Amino acid sequence: MYFNSLKKEIILAHHKSCLKRIKTNEKARVRNLAAKSAVRTMLKKVLQAGKDEAATVSKDLLALVDRTARKGIMHKNKASRIKSRIQKRLAPAKA
């Protein structure tokens, strides 16, 4: 028996390995959720930033998106799509 403090529920596992897997999955879920949230927050910052500031913030965003895709938190095609859209949006500002 395991009490999940994040979801406020009791989990009944039949094996020790199941109990460990439940705990591990929950930790990973929270970690992945934080990473996805960080990407969305940074994306909003890039979209709201001015011309000068957007270039530096977008560089950080592209690195963050690459990192989340490399870790398997985000699919590589989704990461590529986000990067492409950001670069396309910033291209007129550079020219």
C-alpha positions, -999 to 999 in steps of 0.1 A, spaced: 0 0 0 13 34 -10 -1 69 -3 5 93 -32 8 127 -16 6 146 -49 -27 130 -61 -40 124 -25 -48 88 -32 -40 53 -18 -25 29 -43 -26 -8 -38 1 -27 -55 3 -65 -55 41 -67 -58 71 -47 -45 82 -40 -81 48 -26 -90 50 -3 -60 84 9 -71 73 14 -106 43 35 -95 66 58 -74 91 61 -103 64 68 -128 50 95 -106 84 112 -102 90 111 -139 55 125 -146 61 155 -124 95 161 -138 82 159 -174 53 182 -166 77 208 -152 99 205 -184 69 210 -207 57 239 -186 91 255 -188 90 253 -226 55 268 -228 65 296 -205 97 304 -225 76 303 -257 53 330 -243 83 351 -233 97 349 -268 63 359 -284 59 389 -260 96 401 -262 107 430 -283 129 427 -313 163 430 -295 153 408 -265 136 382 -287 168 370 -303 185 362 -270 154 346 -254 147 326 -285 182 311 -284 175 299 -249 141 285 -260 157 266 -289 182 250 -266 155 241 -241 133 225 -268 163 205 -281 170 193 -246 134 182 -239 134 163 -273 167 147 -266 155 134 -232 123 121 -248 99 144 -229 88 160 -262 87 142 -296 114 152 -320 90 163 -347 71 186 -323 104 201 -312 114 207 -348 80 223 -355 83 247 -325 118 257 -336 108 262 -372 78 284 -362 100 305 -339 127 310 -365 101 319 -391 85 345 -368 119 360 -359 132 361 -395 114 394 -406 127 411 -374 163 403 -384 159 415 -420 
